[in-house]
Amino acid sequence: MRCWTVREFVPNAMFYGVIVNAFSVVAFLLADVSGFALDRDDLFVRVVGDAQEHLPATRAAWRAVS
C-alpha cells in the first residue's frame, strides 16, 4: 500500500471534507424538521435558535402574547 504525497493528500482531504460536511448539514436539517419540530411552535423556536430565551416558555404564554 502506497502513501499519498502531500500534493495528492490535500485535494483529496478537501474533497472528502466537503462530502462529510454536506452529510452533516443534511443530517442536522433532517433532525430539525422531524419529530417535535413538525409542531409549528417548536419549529419556530428551533429556527429562532439563539433568541430562544426571549420567547415565552409555554405554548399558553405564547398564544397569550400573539
Buried (B, 14 or more C-beta within 10 A) or exposed (E): EEEEEEEEEEEEEEEEEEEEEEEEEEEEEEEBEEEEBEEEBBBEBBEEEEEEEEEBEEEEEBEEEE
